[in-house]
Amino acid sequence: MDKSEFKKNLYSVCYARQNEMIAHLKELIADSQQMANEYGQPKDRYDSYRMQLLRKRDMYAQQLEKAMAELDVLKKIDTERISKEVEFGAVVHTKDQKLFISISLGKLDCEGEIYYAVSVKVPFFDVIKGKKKGSEFVFNGKASQITEVF
């Protein structure tokens, strides 16, 4: 499989994971709203259970908004582009791990290989940004080397 095809598959895994998160948050929002509706109006002015449910719903709504924004960021990745240096949308192999510079999704399994989806907002990206294959870097006192970028 060529690099472009692999990058598309890795992107698909990220996209599916983010959509799962969005669907889950929508369910949580609906459940919280339904529980608040079933509970009814506050029984007296000291009854905070319904307010607690509505605050929970609002918290999930904020998380949903952030997840939707991250999905929009993910959509900006050009899977056809083969990167020569570490940048947004690049797949990076180091001696220690394999990364997909996209959004923070953590550990991903793509075709039996473990990748870590990391955001451009994390300190690790600042260390490896702009580096090319064969470049060495030090992060948290540990030296490593970039073995592949595409």
Accessible surface in RSA format (square Angstrom, percent):
REM  Atomic radii and reference values for relative SASA: ProtOr
REM  Chains: A
REM  Algorithm: Lee & Richards
REM  Probe-radius: 1.40
REM  Slices: 20
REM RES _ NUM      All-atoms   Total-Side   Main-Chain    Non-polar    All polar
REM                ABS   REL    ABS   REL    ABS   REL    ABS   REL    ABS   REL
RES MET A   1   151.45  78.4  59.38  39.3  92.07 219.2  75.15  63.9  76.30 101.1
RES ASP A   2    90.97  63.7  76.84  76.5  14.13  33.4  47.63 112.1  43.34  43.2
RES LYS A   3    93.43  45.6  89.44  54.9   3.99   9.5  57.68  51.9  35.75  38.1
RES SER A   4    20.71  17.5  19.64  26.2   1.06   2.4  17.07  36.3   3.64   5.1
RES GLU A   5    76.95  44.2  76.14  57.6   0.81   1.9  18.59  36.0  58.35  47.6
RES PHE A   6    19.27   9.6  19.27  11.9   0.00   0.0  19.27  11.7   0.00   0.0
RES LYS A   7     2.19   1.1   2.19   1.3   0.00   0.0   0.00   0.0   2.19   2.3
RES LYS A   8    69.25  33.8  68.06  41.8   1.19   2.8  34.31  30.9  34.94  37.2
RES ASN A   9    44.44  30.6  42.45  41.0   1.99   4.8  10.32  24.8  34.12  33.0
RES LEU A  10     0.00   0.0   0.00   0.0   0.00   0.0   0.00   0.0   0.00   0.0
RES TYR A  11    38.77  18.1  38.77  22.1   0.00   0.0  28.92  21.7   9.85  12.1
RES SER A  12    64.38  54.4  57.54  76.8   6.84  15.8  33.33  71.0  31.05  43.5
RES VAL A  13    45.64  30.0  40.36  36.5   5.28  12.7  44.34  38.5   1.30   3.5
RES CYS A  14     0.00   0.0   0.00   0.0   0.00   0.0   0.00   0.0   0.00   0.0
RES TYR A  15    70.35  32.8  70.35  40.0   0.00   0.0  44.63  33.5  25.73  31.7
RES ALA A  16    49.19  45.2  43.02  66.4   6.18  14.1  48.40  68.2   0.80   2.1
RES ARG A  17    82.82  34.8  80.48  41.0   2.33   5.6  24.71  33.8  58.11  35.2
RES GLN A  18     0.00   0.0   0.00   0.0   0.00   0.0   0.00   0.0   0.00   0.0
RES ASN A  19    55.30  38.1  50.78  49.1   4.53  10.9  22.29  53.6  33.02  31.9
RES GLU A  20   115.54  66.3 106.60  80.6   8.94  21.3  46.66  90.3  68.87  56.2
RES MET A  21    77.96  40.4  71.21  47.1   6.75  16.1  57.71  49.1  20.25  26.8
RES ILE A  22     9.86   5.6   9.86   7.3   0.00   0.0   9.86   7.1   0.00   0.0
RES ALA A  23    50.67  46.6  46.60  71.9   4.07   9.3  49.60  69.8   1.07   2.8
RES HIS A  24   100.40  54.9  98.35  68.4   2.05   5.3  68.97  71.1  31.43  36.6
RES LEU A  25    11.85   6.6  11.85   8.5   0.00   0.0  11.85   8.3   0.00   0.0
RES LYS A  26   106.83  52.1 101.30  62.2   5.53  13.2  56.41  50.8  50.42  53.7
RES GLU A  27   106.32  61.0 101.63  76.9   4.68  11.1  37.27  72.1  69.05  56.4
RES LEU A  28    46.37  25.8  45.92  32.9   0.45   1.1  45.99  32.3   0.39   1.0
RES ILE A  29    33.34  19.0  33.34  24.8   0.00   0.0  33.34  24.0   0.00   0.0
RES ALA A  30    58.88  54.1  49.09  75.8   9.80  22.3  55.88  78.7   3.01   8.0
RES ASP A  31    74.46  52.2  73.10  72.8   1.36   3.2  18.58  43.7  55.88  55.7
RES SER A  32     5.32   4.5   4.52   6.0   0.81   1.9   0.71   1.5   4.62   6.5
RES GLN A  33    51.74  28.9  51.74  37.8   0.00   0.0  31.35  66.7  20.39  15.5
RES GLN A  34    99.78  55.8  96.30  70.4   3.48   8.3  28.45  60.6  71.33  54.1
RES MET A  35    90.72  47.0  86.64  57.3   4.08   9.7  61.98  52.7  28.74  38.1
RES ALA A  36     0.00   0.0   0.00   0.0   0.00   0.0   0.00   0.0   0.00   0.0
RES ASN A  37    85.39  58.9  65.50  63.3  19.89  47.9  25.78  62.1  59.61  57.6
RES GLU A  38   126.66  72.7  89.86  68.0  36.80  87.6  49.81  96.3  76.85  62.7
RES TYR A  39    64.59  30.2  50.77  28.9  13.82  36.0  45.76  34.4  18.83  23.2
RES GLY A  40    24.96  30.8   0.00   N/A  24.96  30.8  24.96  68.5   0.00   0.0
RES GLN A  41   129.70  72.5 123.34  90.1   6.36  15.2  58.67 124.9  71.04  53.9
RES PRO A  42    56.31  41.0  39.02  35.6  17.29  62.8  39.02  32.2  17.29 107.5
RES LYS A  43   137.94  67.3 103.29  63.4  34.65  82.5  85.25  76.7  52.69  56.1
RES ASP A  44    83.30  58.3  70.22  69.9  13.08  30.9  40.24  94.7  43.06  42.9
RES ARG A  45   204.84  86.0 162.15  82.7  42.69 101.6  75.79 103.6 129.05  78.2
RES TYR A  46   166.83  77.9 140.66  80.0  26.17  68.1 122.42  92.0  44.41  54.7
RES ASP A  47    26.83  18.8  14.60  14.5  12.23  28.9  13.46  31.7  13.37  13.3
RES SER A  48    67.08  56.7  63.02  84.1   4.06   9.4  31.00  66.0  36.08  50.5
RES TYR A  49    93.07  43.5  89.49  50.9   3.58   9.3  69.39  52.1  23.68  29.2
RES ARG A  50    38.99  16.4  38.99  19.9   0.00   0.0   0.04   0.1  38.94  23.6
RES MET A  51    90.78  47.0  90.78  60.1   0.00   0.0  74.02  62.9  16.75  22.2
RES GLN A  52    93.31  52.2  92.32  67.5   0.99   2.4  19.09  40.6  74.22  56.3
RES LEU A  53     6.10   3.4   6.10   4.4   0.00   0.0   6.10   4.3   0.00   0.0
RES LEU A  54    25.11  14.0  25.11  18.0   0.00   0.0  25.11  17.6   0.00   0.0
RES ARG A  55   139.04  58.4 133.59  68.1   5.45  13.0  69.06  94.4  69.97  42.4
RES LYS A  56    85.41  41.7  80.09  49.1   5.32  12.7  35.17  31.7  50.24  53.5
RES ARG A  57    62.67  26.3  62.67  31.9   0.00   0.0  12.22  16.7  50.45  30.6
RES ASP A  58    67.21  47.1  65.98  65.7   1.23   2.9  24.82  58.4  42.39  42.3
RES MET A  59    85.48  44.3  82.50  54.6   2.97   7.1  48.48  41.2  37.00  49.0
RES TYR A  60    36.05  16.8  36.05  20.5   0.00   0.0  10.17   7.6  25.88  31.9
RES ALA A  61    41.95  38.6  37.15  57.3   4.80  10.9  37.80  53.2   4.16  11.0
RES GLN A  62   130.03  72.7 122.66  89.6   7.37  17.5  39.18  83.4  90.84  68.9
RES GLN A  63    80.77  45.2  75.52  55.2   5.25  12.5  32.16  68.5  48.60  36.9
RES LEU A  64    29.12  16.2  29.12  20.8   0.00   0.0  29.12  20.5   0.00   0.0
RES GLU A  65   130.77  75.1 124.34  94.1   6.44  15.3  44.86  86.8  85.91  70.1
RES LYS A  66   136.85  66.8 130.80  80.3   6.04  14.4  80.66  72.6  56.19  59.9
RES ALA A  67     3.61   3.3   1.98   3.1   1.63   3.7   3.29   4.6   0.33   0.9
RES MET A  68    83.43  43.2  82.18  54.4   1.25   3.0  80.54  68.5   2.89   3.8
RES ALA A  69    53.78  49.5  47.36  73.1   6.43  14.6  52.01  73.3   1.77   4.7
RES GLU A  70    42.05  24.1  41.87  31.7   0.18   0.4  13.91  26.9  28.14  23.0
RES LEU A  71    14.51   8.1  14.51  10.4   0.00   0.0  14.51  10.2   0.00   0.0
RES ASP A  72    78.29  54.8  75.64  75.3   2.65   6.3  22.24  52.3  56.05  55.9
RES VAL A  73    55.41  36.5  55.41  50.2   0.00   0.0  55.41  48.1   0.00   0.0
RES LEU A  74     0.00   0.0   0.00   0.0   0.00   0.0   0.00   0.0   0.00   0.0
RES LYS A  75   109.87  53.6  86.65  53.2  23.22  55.3  45.33  40.8  64.54  68.7
RES LYS A  76   153.55  74.9 123.68  75.9  29.86  71.1  80.84  72.8  72.71  77.5
RES ILE A  77    13.45   7.7   0.28   0.2  13.16  31.7   1.89   1.4  11.55  31.4
RES ASP A  78    79.74  55.9  66.91  66.6  12.82  30.3  32.41  76.3  47.33  47.2
RES THR A  79    22.54  16.0  20.57  20.9   1.97   4.7   4.64   6.2  17.90  27.1
RES GLU A  80   108.07  62.0  93.23  70.5  14.84  35.3  49.08  94.9  58.99  48.2
RES ARG A  81   125.55  52.7 117.90  60.1   7.65  18.2  44.55  60.9  80.99  49.1
RES ILE A  82    65.40  37.2  49.37  36.8  16.03  38.6  49.37  35.6  16.03  43.5
RES SER A  83     2.91   2.5   1.52   2.0   1.39   3.2   0.61   1.3   2.30   3.2
RES LYS A  84   159.26  77.7 147.23  90.3  12.03  28.7 102.78  92.5  56.48  60.2
RES GLU A  85    60.61  34.8  60.61  45.9   0.00   0.0   9.99  19.3  50.62  41.3
RES VAL A  86     0.97   0.6   0.00   0.0   0.97   2.3   0.00   0.0   0.97   2.6
RES GLU A  87    39.75  22.8  38.31  29.0   1.45   3.4  18.60  36.0  21.16  17.3
RES PHE A  88    67.46  33.8  52.10  32.3  15.36  40.0  52.10  31.6  15.36  44.0
RES GLY A  89     3.90   4.8   0.00   N/A   3.90   4.8   3.90  10.7   0.00   0.0
RES ALA A  90     0.00   0.0   0.00   0.0   0.00   0.0   0.00   0.0   0.00   0.0
RES VAL A  91     0.00   0.0   0.00   0.0   0.00   0.0   0.00   0.0   0.00   0.0
RES VAL A  92     0.00   0.0   0.00   0.0   0.00   0.0   0.00   0.0   0.00   0.0
RES HIS A  93    33.21  18.1  33.21  23.1   0.00   0.0  21.09  21.7  12.11  14.1
RES THR A  94    11.27   8.0   1.33   1.4   9.94  23.7   0.00   0.0  11.27  17.0
RES LYS A  95   137.80  67.2 100.94  61.9  36.86  87.8  57.77  52.0  80.03  85.2
RES ASP A  96    82.03  57.5  45.54  45.3  36.49  86.3  23.66  55.7  58.36  58.2
RES GLN A  97    64.90  36.3  54.80  40.0  10.11  24.1  15.77  33.6  49.13  37.3
RES LYS A  98    65.66  32.0  64.44  39.5   1.21   2.9  35.89  32.3  29.77  31.7
RES LEU A  99     2.42   1.3   2.42   1.7   0.00   0.0   2.42   1.7   0.00   0.0
RES PHE A 100     0.00   0.0   0.00   0.0   0.00   0.0   0.00   0.0   0.00   0.0
RES ILE A 101     0.00   0.0   0.00   0.0   0.00   0.0   0.00   0.0   0.00   0.0
RES SER A 102     1.78   1.5   0.00   0.0   1.78   4.1   0.00   0.0   1.78   2.5
RES ILE A 103     6.10   3.5   5.56   4.1   0.54   1.3   6.10   4.4   0.00   0.0
RES SER A 104    59.56  50.3  44.05  58.8  15.51  35.7  36.58  77.9  22.98  32.2
RES LEU A 105    18.79  10.5   0.89   0.6  17.89  45.0   8.11   5.7  10.68  28.7
RES GLY A 106    35.57  43.9   0.00   N/A  35.57  43.9  32.05  87.9   3.52   7.9
RES LYS A 107   119.00  58.1 108.06  66.3  10.94  26.1  52.19  47.0  66.80  71.2
RES LEU A 108     1.34   0.7   0.00   0.0   1.34   3.4   1.34   0.9   0.00   0.0
RES ASP A 109    89.09  62.4  69.99  69.7  19.10  45.2  27.81  65.5  61.28  61.1
RES CYS A 110     2.31   1.7   1.19   1.3   1.12   2.6   1.12   2.8   1.19   1.3
RES GLU A 111    93.73  53.8  48.56  36.7  45.16 107.5  50.30  97.3  43.43  35.5
RES GLY A 112    70.15  86.5   0.00   N/A  70.15  86.5  32.84  90.1  37.31  83.6
RES GLU A 113    63.17  36.3  59.16  44.8   4.01   9.6  27.53  53.2  35.64  29.1
RES ILE A 114    73.68  41.9  63.43  47.3  10.25  24.7  63.43  45.7  10.25  27.8
RES TYR A 115     2.54   1.2   2.54   1.4   0.00   0.0   0.00   0.0   2.54   3.1
RES TYR A 116    76.94  35.9  76.94  43.8   0.00   0.0  46.26  34.8  30.67  37.8
RES ALA A 117     2.14   2.0   0.00   0.0   2.14   4.9   0.00   0.0   2.14   5.7
RES VAL A 118    26.88  17.7  26.23  23.7   0.65   1.6  26.88  23.4   0.00   0.0
RES SER A 119    13.96  11.8  13.96  18.6   0.00   0.0   7.31  15.6   6.65   9.3
RES VAL A 120    53.94  35.5  44.72  40.5   9.22  22.2  44.72  38.9   9.22  25.0
RES LYS A 121   181.97  88.8 148.78  91.3  33.19  79.0 100.60  90.6  81.37  86.7
RES VAL A 122    42.88  28.2  41.85  37.9   1.03   2.5  42.87  37.2   0.01   0.0
RES PRO A 123    93.33  68.0  90.43  82.4   2.90  10.5  92.43  76.3   0.90   5.6
RES PHE A 124    24.69  12.4  24.38  15.1   0.31   0.8  24.38  14.8   0.31   0.9
RES PHE A 125    10.91   5.5  10.91   6.8   0.00   0.0  10.91   6.6   0.00   0.0
RES ASP A 126   100.30  70.3  78.34  78.0  21.96  51.9  27.77  65.4  72.53  72.3
RES VAL A 127    48.35  31.8  35.47  32.1  12.87  31.0  42.03  36.5   6.32  17.1
RES ILE A 128     0.00   0.0   0.00   0.0   0.00   0.0   0.00   0.0   0.00   0.0
RES LYS A 129   131.26  64.0 113.43  69.6  17.84  42.5  57.60  51.8  73.66  78.5
RES GLY A 130    33.39  41.2   0.00   N/A  33.39  41.2  19.09  52.4  14.30  32.0
RES LYS A 131    64.76  31.6  59.65  36.6   5.11  12.2  13.94  12.5  50.81  54.1
RES LYS A 132   107.30  52.3 106.74  65.5   0.56   1.3  76.39  68.8  30.92  32.9
RES LYS A 133   135.64  66.2 113.42  69.6  22.22  52.9  68.24  61.4  67.40  71.8
RES GLY A 134    38.23  47.1   0.00   N/A  38.23  47.1  24.43  67.0  13.80  30.9
RES SER A 135    33.95  28.7  23.85  31.8  10.10  23.3  15.38  32.7  18.57  26.0
RES GLU A 136   127.11  73.0 107.48  81.3  19.64  46.8  31.59  61.1  95.52  78.0
RES PHE A 137    14.12   7.1   5.48   3.4   8.64  22.5  13.50   8.2   0.63   1.8
RES VAL A 138    92.86  61.1  75.20  68.1  17.65  42.5  75.20  65.3  17.65  47.9
RES PHE A 139    57.69  28.9  53.38  33.1   4.31  11.2  55.10  33.4   2.59   7.4
RES ASN A 140   133.93  92.4  89.82  86.8  44.11 106.2  35.37  85.1  98.56  95.3
RES GLY A 141    74.68  92.1   0.00   N/A  74.68  92.1  34.26  94.0  40.42  90.5
RES LYS A 142   125.90  61.4 120.50  73.9   5.40  12.8  83.83  75.5  42.07  44.8
RES ALA A 143    75.52  69.4  54.11  83.5  21.41  48.7  54.26  76.4  21.26  56.3
RES SER A 144    11.06   9.4   3.65   4.9   7.41  17.1   9.80  20.9   1.26   1.8
RES GLN A 145    44.80  25.1  44.80  32.7   0.00   0.0   2.97   6.3  41.84  31.7
RES ILE A 146     0.29   0.2   0.00   0.0   0.29   0.7   0.00   0.0   0.29   0.8
RES THR A 147    57.54  40.9  47.33  48.0  10.21  24.3  44.22  59.4  13.31  20.1
RES GLU A 148    35.71  20.5  35.71  27.0   0.00   0.0   9.11  17.6  26.59  21.7
RES VAL A 149    13.00   8.6   1.17   1.1  11.83  28.5   1.17   1.0  11.83  32.1
RES PHE A 150     9.25   4.6   9.25   5.7   0.00   0.0   9.25   5.6   0.00   0.0
END  Absolute sums over single chains surface
CHAIN  1 A     9034.7       7608.8       1425.9       4845.8       4189.0
END  Absolute sums over all chains
TOTAL          9034.7       7608.8       1425.9       4845.8       4189.0
